[in-house]
Amino acid sequence: MANSNITLWRGQESSSWIRLRTLILLRWVAIIGQFTAITVAQQYFDVRLELALCYLAIGVSVMGNMTAILLFPQNKRLTEFENFLMVLFDLLQLAILLYLTGGLNNPFALLLLGPVTISANVMSTRSTLIVGGVAIVVASLLAEFHLPLRTDQGEALLIPDMLLFGNWAAIVIAIVFIGAYSHRVSSEVRSMSEALAATHMALAREQKLTDLGGVVAAAAHELGTPLATIKLTSSELIEELDDRPDLKDDAALIREQANRCRDILRDMGRAGKDDLHLRQAPLSTVIHEAAEPHIHRGKVVHFDEGPAGDGDVQQPSILRKPEIIHGLRNLIQNAVDFARANVWVEAEWTTDQITINIMDDGRGYPAQMIGRIGDPFMRRRRADTDQRTRPGYEGMGLGLFIAKTLLERSGAELKFANGSDPYQNLSDNRDRRGAIVRVSWPRNLVDAQTGDTPVPSGANQRIQV
């Protein structure tokens, strides 16, 4: 559910998040700045300018803004192509204005970085490359072709060729660096936002399933007594209606249906009551619950639970938090997906630590990716064998990100390694040479009885309908 929704969101272009009004406002700011700069240069610095042409270039931007305001609603959001055209228009308008006012001799030539930065932050890589390329071409042309700035006496205001080349080089380098930097940072921020949204969706879904299972379990518990009464009464009627075969059959049917209701409720409520007991469970029970959807997928899942070392510490009863169950489930799913035949889930505990190791006999994590495990939307090229064994897998890393985020929210620390790595210290069993994940908690954070947030004891409250 979370993966499908996040894929849908990623299919939307990020530029559609930007309102047209935002770019119109930015353009008004640019128009005011351009008009002010030209007026000040003309009036206070006695610079001779082609005022008619300059005001015409500015007027084109004004007309563009007015047209956009009149034709489109205030909540209009730009598509990728529309945003690209808007930014390209601003870039070319600025280029014309710089051509009329000295080219790269004009210190305001640095404003060529503006459209490139906007493009890098809100548009795709392709559009950003086009806008950046156009900006570099414009800067190169303006270095050679422009109307010179002149004073009222006709003296040309020119900077030395070395400084002119330095201006050009600085602008080109800034376009490349700022464009790449802004695009990379904004892409990572969007990816993280989308991944966190998927994490919240997954947690909400797990919470709803937990709540639903608890309600059903409570119903099974509360209905147990009336169903037992119906069964007992119908059994007595069957014994007393030997001389009324028609009524005896009806009583037998009532008993049969009561038994059926009991079985259905027992199956639906096998997790236990939605009361104080549902909020905690033995560590092994939580692990088996997390692994349940994946134990019949063609791989053998081995479970091993016990106190660490030679200790004799009682198995802890931990909090049944949705983030713990869903996070472990994602890690076990990943192990089952990549295992050749076997997955091992080992749990051990001490008086102050709880540790779970999840291992498989697959090929392990790619060596070049192991330091990035847990990053959202992490892709790598898939081999033909990967496509055959996992045809639906896209290699996005979102499942591991969700698992890592949810488990760390519960206070866990995660470590990843390959069993084939001779320097790893997560497992001593050299036969398990696939991927290894170690999840460990300080016991006081998840222990439901002696931890920092123990489940209260006492009688359960009757559910009010």
QUICOR-V313291 format. One record per helix or strand. SS is the DSSP state (a for helix, b for strand). FROM is the first residue (numbers start at 0). TO is the last residue. Records with the same first field share a line. If there is no record, write none. Layout:
SS->FROM-TO / FROM-TO
//
This chain:
a->1-10 / 13-16 / 19-43 / 50-70 / 79-99 / 102-104 / 106-121 / 124-143 / 160-239 / 244-267 / 282-293 / 321-337 / 369-371 / 383-388 / 397-408 / 442-445
b->18-18 / 46-47 / 76-76 / 148-150 / 155-156 / 279-281 / 299-306 / 316-318 / 341-348 / 352-359 / 412-417 / 434-441 / 446-446
//
